Amino acid sequence: MIMFTKVRFVFLGVVLLYSLSAVAQTLSGVVTDQKTKEGLISATVQLIAEDGKASYTSTDLKGMFQFKKLQAGAYTLQISYVGYKTYKETVIVPVSGEKKVSVTMREDVNLLGEVSVNARATRAEQKGDSLLYNAEAFKVMQGSSAEDLLAKMPGIVVEGGSIQA
């Protein structure tokens, strides 16, 4: 009877250790820049299990990340960082041990053909008891006189060569 109890405890111990090892795997890695080989700080690392559940972390000051207490199996590793192309790979976490990956990210360069900036200049500004007009904010024909410019300004009346505000 004592022998049977010892065998049962040993069997339960083996089953317990195996079940703990099934969820004790670790996935770790480093994320670096392709050109400089330096670690990318605070890159977003997403690990998606086969059932669709996702875990997130970010890289540390050396570009390193780690997921602990994983079940063995296939996962999708997705890493994103501002200004870089998103990295996506399927990784297999083994039944025992640790899986290490090294990811090199490439810059995502988009060249712009032409940039056009459109803005309106402030036409008038109140300073104390004075109203200041910005002459460049009013459109007049080339070769126009100051009188033509003043006629376009609100609150100013030009009549027969005399100006009234």
Beta strands, then each sheet from edge to edge (+ up, - down):
strand 1: 25-33
strand 2: 44-49
strand 3: 54-58
strand 4: 64-70
strand 5: 73-80
strand 6: 87-93
strand 7: 98-105
strand 8: 124-127
strand 9: 130-133
strand 10: 157-159
strand 11: 162-164
sheet 1: 4+ 1- 7-
sheet 2: 3+ 2- 5+ 6-
sheet 3: 8+ 9-
sheet 4: 10+ 11-
end
